């Protein structure tokens, strides 16, 4: 039996591992973390959870459906501003504003997905890039709505009498939302919709021959991905307490694209690993000026050359080598 065969047998074995056991252990760890961390580190972990939500959504679009997006920062900005404005101007409850942020971003994702029906590869990348730039410019110019370059301050979120003011409150809010969104993505991938996404990624011609509605599923992939970005943008805005158009530029889109490439395309685990790594790197390398950006670039180059499956692929190989060890 070849190493290649053993590798994919290991993939199937990991998929058959009891999910309830792993999920229970994860919940236990997440509940214990606030007792061990506080201040900036807990805030950093909260931000990583929000990044996971956005990265999973982008991976559904790019990794599973094969549609690249360089304008994802636009969806994040739409979600952040939608949630903040609904609470500031219409005094909507946070829960409704959060869902509305995802919904409005999802509608824009659907609209962006319409041109994607005729575009692929670099042409699609340029189209989404134009969308992201346009959103930023509109937010700058529409000062009466967005506050222009000065930005706005979203209110503190609350659910009933509970107001999320401390790092611990934001941590549990972000972690619980991340878990719900992760479970939703995992179930989506296993469904008919997820199989249609993968079929489109592998071959649009073959998918069409098998009866996959390209118009429906390609626009749906953009809408779902944008919905995740809108939810993440809303949480990010309330966590930081300040949003401005400058916070949603091209570098942000590339940042999240880097997360899923480094973590592993077409992998929820890869989205989680990549998000945690790139969120934590600036903290550990903060003492050296400009080094985090060098690490981002070097990581992308090395992973593309030596590990095209990202951190997820490396983890699978380690598991495989452990199982093949004779002792």
C-alpha positions as CSV (number, residue, x, y, z in Angstrom):
1,X,0.0,0.0,0.0
2,X,1.5,3.4,-1.0
3,X,1.9,6.4,1.1
4,X,-0.6,8.2,-1.1
5,X,-3.2,5.6,-0.4
6,X,-2.5,5.6,3.3
7,X,-2.8,9.4,3.3
8,X,-6.3,9.3,2.0
9,X,-7.3,6.4,4.2
10,X,-6.2,8.5,7.1
11,X,-8.4,11.3,5.8
12,X,-11.4,9.0,5.8
13,X,-10.5,7.7,9.3
14,X,-10.4,11.2,10.7
15,X,-13.7,12.0,9.2
16,X,-15.2,8.9,11.0
17,X,-13.8,10.0,14.5
18,X,-16.8,10.6,16.8
19,X,-17.6,14.2,16.4
20,X,-19.4,14.5,19.7
21,X,-16.2,13.5,21.7
22,X,-14.1,16.1,19.9
23,X,-16.8,18.8,20.2
24,X,-17.2,18.1,23.9
25,X,-13.4,18.4,24.5
26,X,-13.4,21.7,22.5
27,X,-16.2,23.1,24.6
28,X,-14.4,22.2,27.8
29,X,-11.2,23.9,26.7
30,X,-13.1,27.0,25.5
31,X,-14.9,27.3,28.9
32,X,-11.6,27.0,30.8
33,X,-9.7,29.6,28.8
34,X,-11.2,32.7,30.4
35,X,-10.0,31.5,33.8
36,X,-6.5,31.2,32.5
37,X,-6.3,34.3,30.3
38,X,-7.3,37.9,30.8
39,X,-6.8,41.3,29.2
40,X,-5.1,41.5,25.9
41,X,-4.6,37.8,25.3
42,X,-8.3,37.1,25.9
43,X,-9.1,39.9,23.5
44,X,-6.7,38.4,21.0
45,X,-8.5,35.1,21.2
46,X,-11.8,36.8,20.8
47,X,-10.6,38.4,17.6
48,X,-9.3,35.1,16.4
49,X,-12.8,33.6,16.8
50,X,-14.2,36.4,14.7
51,X,-11.6,35.8,12.1
52,X,-12.5,32.2,12.0
53,X,-16.1,33.0,11.1
54,X,-15.0,35.2,8.2
55,X,-12.3,32.7,7.0
56,X,-14.8,29.8,7.0
57,X,-17.2,31.9,4.8
58,X,-14.4,32.7,2.4
59,X,-13.3,29.1,2.3
60,X,-16.8,28.1,1.3
61,X,-16.5,30.4,-1.7
62,X,-12.9,29.9,-2.7
63,X,-11.9,26.5,-1.3
64,X,-15.1,24.6,-1.9
65,X,-16.6,26.4,-4.9
66,X,-13.4,27.6,-6.6
67,X,-14.5,31.2,-6.8
68,X,-11.8,33.7,-5.8
69,X,-12.7,36.9,-4.1
70,X,-10.4,39.9,-3.5
71,X,-13.2,42.1,-2.3
72,X,-14.2,40.3,0.8
73,X,-13.3,43.3,2.9
74,X,-16.3,45.1,1.3
75,X,-18.7,42.5,2.8
76,X,-17.0,42.8,6.2
77,X,-17.4,46.6,6.1
78,X,-21.1,46.3,5.0
79,X,-21.8,44.0,8.0
80,X,-20.0,46.2,10.4
81,X,-21.7,49.4,9.3
82,X,-25.2,47.8,9.0
83,X,-25.1,46.5,12.5
84,X,-23.8,49.7,14.0
85,X,-26.2,52.0,12.1
86,X,-29.2,49.9,12.9
87,X,-28.5,50.1,16.6
88,X,-27.5,53.8,16.6
89,X,-30.3,55.1,14.3
90,X,-33.1,52.6,14.6
91,X,-32.3,51.3,18.1
92,X,-32.7,47.7,17.0
93,X,-31.7,45.0,19.5
94,X,-28.2,43.6,19.0
95,X,-29.4,40.1,18.0
96,X,-31.6,41.5,15.2
97,X,-28.8,43.9,14.0
98,X,-26.3,41.0,13.9
99,X,-28.6,38.9,11.7
100,X,-29.4,42.0,9.6
101,X,-25.7,42.6,9.1
102,X,-25.3,39.1,7.7
103,X,-28.4,39.4,5.6
104,X,-27.5,42.7,4.0
105,X,-24.0,41.5,3.3
106,X,-25.5,38.3,1.8
107,X,-27.7,40.3,-0.5
108,X,-24.7,42.2,-1.8
109,X,-22.8,38.9,-2.1
110,X,-25.7,37.6,-4.3
111,X,-25.5,40.7,-6.5
112,X,-21.7,40.3,-6.8
113,X,-22.2,36.6,-7.7
114,X,-24.3,37.5,-10.8
115,X,-21.3,38.7,-12.8
116,X,-19.4,35.7,-11.6
117,X,-21.6,33.5,-13.8
118,X,-19.6,34.7,-16.8
119,X,-16.2,35.3,-15.1
120,X,-13.5,33.0,-13.9
121,X,-10.0,33.1,-12.7
122,X,-8.2,36.5,-12.8
123,X,-11.3,38.2,-14.4
124,X,-13.4,37.3,-11.4
125,X,-10.7,38.4,-9.0
126,X,-10.5,41.8,-10.7
127,X,-14.4,42.1,-10.6
128,X,-14.5,41.4,-6.8
129,X,-11.5,43.7,-6.3
130,X,-13.5,46.5,-7.9
131,X,-16.4,45.8,-5.6
132,X,-14.3,46.0,-2.5
133,X,-12.7,49.3,-3.6
134,X,-16.2,50.7,-4.5
135,X,-17.6,49.9,-1.1
136,X,-14.7,51.7,0.6
137,X,-15.1,54.8,-1.6
138,X,-18.9,54.9,-1.0
139,X,-18.3,54.7,2.8
140,X,-15.8,57.6,2.6
141,X,-18.1,59.9,0.5
142,X,-21.4,59.1,2.2
143,X,-20.5,61.1,5.4
144,X,-24.1,61.6,6.5
145,X,-24.5,57.8,6.8
146,X,-21.0,56.4,7.6
147,X,-19.3,59.4,9.2
148,X,-16.8,59.5,6.4
149,X,-13.2,59.1,7.1
150,X,-13.8,59.9,10.8
151,X,-15.9,56.7,11.2
152,X,-18.4,55.9,13.9
153,X,-18.5,54.2,17.3
154,X,-20.9,51.2,17.4
155,X,-22.7,50.8,20.8
156,X,-22.0,48.1,23.2
157,X,-24.0,45.0,22.3
158,X,-26.6,43.6,24.7
159,X,-29.0,40.7,24.9
160,X,-31.8,41.5,27.3
161,X,-30.4,42.8,30.6
162,X,-26.9,41.4,29.7
163,X,-24.6,44.1,28.3
164,X,-21.3,42.9,26.8
165,X,-18.8,45.3,28.3
166,X,-15.9,43.1,29.5
167,X,-13.4,41.0,27.6
168,X,-15.0,37.8,29.0
169,X,-18.4,38.8,27.8
170,X,-17.1,39.5,24.3
171,X,-15.2,36.2,24.4
172,X,-18.2,34.1,25.1
173,X,-20.3,36.0,22.5
174,X,-17.7,35.5,19.8
175,X,-16.9,31.9,20.7
176,X,-20.6,30.9,20.8
177,X,-21.3,32.6,17.5
178,X,-18.2,30.9,15.9
179,X,-19.3,27.5,17.1
180,X,-22.8,28.0,15.6
181,X,-21.4,29.2,12.3
182,X,-18.8,26.4,12.2
183,X,-21.5,23.7,12.8
184,X,-23.6,25.4,10.1
185,X,-20.8,25.3,7.6
186,X,-20.0,21.7,8.4
187,X,-23.6,20.7,7.8
188,X,-23.8,22.7,4.6
189,X,-20.8,21.0,3.2
190,X,-22.3,17.6,3.8
191,X,-25.6,18.6,2.2
192,X,-26.7,18.7,-1.5
193,X,-25.6,22.3,-1.6
194,X,-22.1,21.5,-0.5
195,X,-21.7,18.7,-3.0
196,X,-22.9,21.1,-5.7
197,X,-20.2,23.6,-4.6
198,X,-17.5,21.0,-4.9
199,X,-18.8,19.8,-8.3
200,X,-18.6,23.4,-9.6
201,X,-15.0,23.7,-8.3
202,X,-13.9,20.5,-10.0
203,X,-15.5,21.2,-13.4
204,X,-18.4,23.5,-14.3
205,X,-19.0,21.6,-17.5
206,X,-19.3,18.3,-15.7
207,X,-21.4,19.9,-12.9
208,X,-23.8,21.2,-15.6
209,X,-24.0,17.8,-17.2
210,X,-25.0,16.3,-13.9
211,X,-27.8,18.7,-13.5
212,X,-26.2,21.3,-11.2
213,X,-27.8,24.7,-11.6
214,X,-24.7,26.9,-12.0
215,X,-26.7,30.2,-11.7
216,X,-28.3,29.1,-8.4
217,X,-25.2,27.6,-6.7
218,X,-22.6,30.1,-7.8
219,X,-24.6,33.0,-6.6
220,X,-25.6,31.1,-3.4
221,X,-21.9,30.5,-2.7
222,X,-21.2,34.2,-2.8
223,X,-24.3,35.0,-0.7
224,X,-23.4,32.5,2.0
225,X,-19.8,33.6,2.1
226,X,-20.8,37.3,2.3
227,X,-23.3,36.4,5.1
228,X,-20.4,34.9,7.2
229,X,-18.3,38.0,6.4
230,X,-21.2,40.3,7.5
231,X,-21.6,38.4,10.8
232,X,-17.9,38.6,11.4
233,X,-17.8,42.3,10.5
234,X,-20.6,43.1,12.9
235,X,-18.9,41.3,15.8
236,X,-15.5,42.9,14.9
237,X,-17.0,46.4,14.9
238,X,-18.6,46.0,18.3
239,X,-15.5,44.4,19.8
240,X,-13.2,47.2,18.7
241,X,-15.7,49.9,19.4
242,X,-14.8,52.0,16.3
243,X,-15.1,51.4,12.5
244,X,-14.0,53.5,9.6
245,X,-13.7,52.9,5.8
246,X,-9.9,52.6,6.1
247,X,-10.4,49.4,8.1
248,X,-11.8,47.6,5.1
249,X,-9.2,47.8,2.3
250,X,-7.5,45.4,-0.1
251,X,-5.0,44.3,2.4
252,X,-7.8,43.0,4.6
253,X,-9.1,40.9,1.8
254,X,-5.6,39.5,1.1
255,X,-5.2,38.9,4.8
256,X,-8.2,36.6,5.0
257,X,-7.3,34.9,1.7
258,X,-3.9,34.2,3.2
259,X,-5.6,32.6,6.2
260,X,-7.4,30.0,4.2
261,X,-4.4,29.3,1.9
262,X,-2.0,28.8,4.8
263,X,-4.6,26.9,6.8
264,X,-5.8,24.7,3.9
265,X,-8.3,25.3,1.1
266,X,-11.6,23.3,1.3
267,X,-11.1,22.6,5.0
268,X,-13.0,24.1,8.0
269,X,-10.1,22.9,10.2
270,X,-7.7,24.8,7.8
271,X,-9.8,28.0,8.2
272,X,-9.5,27.7,12.0
273,X,-5.8,27.0,12.0
274,X,-5.0,29.7,9.5
275,X,-7.0,32.3,11.4
276,X,-5.4,31.5,14.8
277,X,-1.9,31.5,13.3
278,X,-2.2,34.8,11.4
279,X,-4.1,36.5,14.3
280,X,-1.5,35.5,16.9
281,X,1.6,36.2,14.8
282,X,1.5,40.0,15.2
283,X,1.4,39.5,19.0
284,X,4.4,37.2,19.1
285,X,6.4,39.3,16.7
286,X,5.3,42.7,17.8
287,X,8.8,43.5,19.1
288,X,10.3,43.5,15.6
289,X,9.2,46.2,13.2
290,X,7.5,45.1,10.0
291,X,8.4,41.4,10.5
292,X,4.8,40.1,10.6
293,X,4.3,41.1,7.0
294,X,7.5,39.4,6.0
295,X,6.4,36.3,7.8
296,X,3.0,36.4,6.0
297,X,4.7,36.6,2.6
298,X,7.3,34.0,3.4
299,X,4.6,31.6,4.9
300,X,2.5,31.8,1.7
301,X,5.5,31.1,-0.5
302,X,6.8,28.2,1.6
303,X,3.4,26.6,2.0
304,X,2.5,26.9,-1.7
305,X,5.8,25.2,-2.6
306,X,6.1,22.6,0.1
307,X,2.6,22.0,1.5
308,X,-0.2,22.9,-1.0
309,X,-2.7,21.4,1.4
310,X,-1.7,24.0,4.1
311,X,-1.5,23.4,7.8
312,X,-4.4,20.9,7.5
313,X,-2.4,18.7,5.1
314,X,0.7,18.9,7.4
315,X,-1.5,17.8,10.3
316,X,-2.9,14.9,8.3
317,X,0.6,13.7,7.3
318,X,1.8,13.8,10.9
319,X,-1.2,11.7,11.9
320,X,-0.3,9.3,9.1
321,X,3.3,9.0,10.0
322,X,2.4,8.3,13.6
323,X,0.1,5.5,12.6
324,X,2.8,4.0,10.4
325,X,5.4,4.1,13.2
326,X,6.4,0.5,14.0
327,X,6.6,1.0,17.8
